[in-house]
Amino acid sequence: MTQRPDIETLATRVVYENRWMRVREDEIRYRDGSTGIYGVVVKPNFVVIAPLDSDGKLHLVEQYRYPIGIRSWEFPQGAWEGQPDADPLELARGELREETGLDAGEIIHAGHLFQACGYATQSYNIYLARNLRRAEARLEATEQDLITRAFATGEVLDMVQQGVIKDASTIASLGLLRLKGLL
């Protein structure tokens, strides 16, 4: 006998949509028969890249994040909205070059996490990039204020502890890489 899911979708409708995201509202029924609604944000999956150079320094990018009104230090990361089914490894290589002007001789897949599983479908793959070579950055118009800089790993950890780095996907990626012994 197949077990009934905890929550059953009865109906769904899109309440907002633009190039980068869609918000839908689902009418749902819980296991006990009661009903309700659930808002779901649908965004393309993305990648986070931890570029580690031969000196043991991590390359971060800093850019202005409009929704929170501050500049933010982060690992390079992104999605290709026009190619939502892009191969994550190719996406990682592309985002690394685009944001930092670096190419990686070696990229190691470290894991896969969900961004905010309580309300969004979006997930991300985490990569460690090594054997870095300088190339040409290809910033998008939306990234015109982006800067990149290399930091010692200990300095990055201090930035997290001191609340300088607040980007959750960067902190989660850093933690996963350390737990796996890759940093």
C-alpha positions as CSV (number, residue, x, y, z in Angstrom):
1,M,0.0,0.0,0.0
2,T,1.3,3.5,-0.9
3,Q,1.5,5.9,1.9
4,R,-0.3,9.2,1.3
5,P,2.0,12.3,1.3
6,D,2.0,14.5,4.3
7,I,0.6,17.4,2.2
8,E,-1.5,17.0,-1.0
9,T,-1.7,19.7,-3.6
10,L,-5.3,20.4,-4.6
11,A,-4.7,23.4,-6.9
12,T,-1.9,25.8,-7.9
13,R,-1.8,29.3,-9.4
14,V,1.0,31.7,-10.3
15,V,0.6,34.9,-8.4
16,Y,3.8,36.7,-9.6
17,E,6.4,36.0,-12.3
18,N,9.5,37.8,-13.8
19,R,12.7,36.8,-15.5
20,W,14.3,35.6,-12.3
21,M,11.6,34.0,-10.3
22,R,8.0,32.8,-10.0
23,V,5.8,32.8,-6.9
24,R,2.9,30.4,-6.8
25,E,0.2,29.8,-4.3
26,D,-0.9,26.2,-3.7
27,E,-4.1,25.1,-2.2
28,I,-3.2,22.1,0.0
29,R,-4.7,19.4,2.2
30,Y,-2.9,18.0,5.2
31,R,-2.9,14.3,6.2
32,D,-5.7,14.9,8.7
33,G,-8.0,16.4,6.0
34,S,-7.7,20.1,6.9
35,T,-6.8,22.5,4.1
36,G,-4.7,25.6,3.7
37,I,-2.5,27.5,1.4
38,Y,1.2,27.4,0.8
39,G,3.3,30.1,-1.0
40,V,6.2,28.7,-3.0
41,V,9.1,30.7,-4.6
42,V,10.4,29.0,-7.7
43,K,13.9,30.1,-8.8
44,P,16.6,28.4,-11.0
45,N,19.1,26.4,-9.1
46,F,22.6,28.0,-8.7
47,V,26.2,27.1,-7.9
48,V,28.6,28.4,-5.3
49,I,32.3,28.2,-6.0
50,A,35.1,28.4,-3.4
51,P,38.2,29.4,-5.4
52,L,41.3,28.3,-3.5
53,D,44.7,29.4,-4.9
54,S,48.0,27.8,-4.4
55,D,48.9,30.1,-1.5
56,G,45.9,28.7,0.4
57,K,43.8,31.9,-0.1
58,L,40.1,32.0,-0.9
59,H,38.8,34.4,-3.5
60,L,35.7,36.2,-2.5
61,V,33.6,38.8,-4.3
62,E,31.9,41.8,-2.8
63,Q,28.9,43.5,-4.3
64,Y,25.9,45.6,-3.4
65,R,22.9,43.4,-2.6
66,Y,19.8,45.6,-3.3
67,P,17.2,43.6,-1.2
68,I,19.2,44.1,2.0
69,G,20.8,47.4,1.1
70,I,24.4,46.5,1.9
71,R,27.6,45.4,0.2
72,S,28.2,41.7,0.8
73,W,31.4,39.5,0.8
74,E,30.5,36.1,-0.7
75,F,31.9,33.2,-2.6
76,P,31.3,33.6,-6.4
77,Q,27.9,32.2,-7.1
78,G,25.1,32.4,-9.6
79,A,22.6,30.9,-12.1
80,W,22.0,31.2,-15.8
81,E,18.3,32.3,-15.9
82,G,18.3,31.8,-19.7
83,Q,19.7,28.3,-19.3
84,P,18.0,26.8,-16.2
85,D,19.0,23.2,-17.2
86,A,22.7,24.1,-17.7
87,D,25.2,21.5,-16.4
88,P,26.2,22.7,-12.9
89,L,29.9,22.1,-13.5
90,E,29.8,24.3,-16.6
91,L,27.8,26.8,-14.7
92,A,30.5,26.8,-11.9
93,R,33.3,27.3,-14.5
94,G,31.3,30.1,-16.1
95,E,30.4,31.9,-12.9
96,L,34.0,31.6,-11.6
97,R,35.4,33.3,-14.8
98,E,32.6,35.8,-15.0
99,E,32.9,37.1,-11.5
100,T,36.6,36.7,-10.7
101,G,38.4,36.4,-14.0
102,L,39.8,33.0,-12.9
103,D,39.8,29.6,-14.6
104,A,40.2,26.4,-12.6
105,G,42.4,23.5,-13.6
106,E,40.4,21.3,-11.1
107,I,36.9,21.6,-9.8
108,I,35.6,19.3,-7.1
109,H,31.9,18.9,-6.3
110,A,31.5,19.1,-2.6
111,G,27.8,18.8,-2.1
112,H,24.2,20.0,-2.8
113,L,22.0,22.0,-0.5
114,F,18.6,23.7,-0.6
115,Q,18.6,27.5,-0.2
116,A,15.4,27.9,1.8
117,C,13.4,24.6,1.8
118,G,10.5,26.1,3.9
119,Y,9.3,28.3,1.0
120,A,11.5,27.9,-2.1
121,T,12.4,25.1,-4.6
122,Q,15.9,26.5,-5.3
123,S,19.0,24.5,-4.5
124,Y,22.6,24.8,-5.2
125,N,25.7,22.8,-5.9
126,I,29.0,23.6,-4.1
127,Y,32.3,23.4,-5.8
128,L,35.9,23.8,-4.7
129,A,38.0,25.3,-7.5
130,R,41.8,24.8,-7.5
131,N,44.8,25.2,-9.8
132,L,43.6,28.7,-10.6
133,R,44.8,30.6,-13.7
134,R,44.1,34.3,-14.4
135,A,41.7,34.9,-17.3
136,E,39.4,37.8,-18.2
137,A,36.4,38.6,-16.0
138,R,33.1,39.0,-17.9
139,L,30.9,40.9,-15.5
140,E,27.2,41.3,-16.4
141,A,25.7,44.8,-16.2
142,T,24.1,43.9,-12.9
143,E,27.5,43.1,-11.5
144,Q,29.3,46.4,-12.4
145,D,30.1,47.2,-8.8
146,L,31.5,43.7,-8.1
147,I,35.1,43.5,-6.7
148,T,37.1,40.4,-6.0
149,R,39.9,39.8,-3.4
150,A,41.8,36.9,-2.0
151,F,41.8,36.3,1.7
152,A,43.7,33.7,3.9
153,T,41.3,31.0,5.1
154,G,41.7,32.1,8.7
155,E,40.7,35.6,7.7
156,V,37.5,34.3,6.0
157,L,36.6,32.3,9.1
158,D,37.2,35.5,11.2
159,M,34.9,37.5,8.8
160,V,32.2,34.9,9.5
161,Q,32.7,35.0,13.3
162,Q,32.6,38.8,13.3
163,G,29.5,39.0,11.2
164,V,31.2,40.6,8.2
165,I,30.2,37.6,6.0
166,K,26.4,37.1,6.3
167,D,25.6,35.3,3.1
168,A,24.1,32.0,4.2
169,S,25.1,30.0,1.1
170,T,28.7,31.2,1.5
171,I,28.7,30.2,5.2
172,A,27.1,26.9,4.5
173,S,29.5,26.1,1.7
174,L,32.5,27.1,3.8
175,G,31.2,24.8,6.6
176,L,30.6,21.9,4.3
177,L,34.0,22.2,2.7
178,R,35.7,22.3,6.1
179,L,33.6,19.3,7.4
180,K,34.7,17.3,4.3
181,G,38.4,18.3,4.9
182,L,38.6,20.1,1.6
183,L,39.7,23.5,3.2
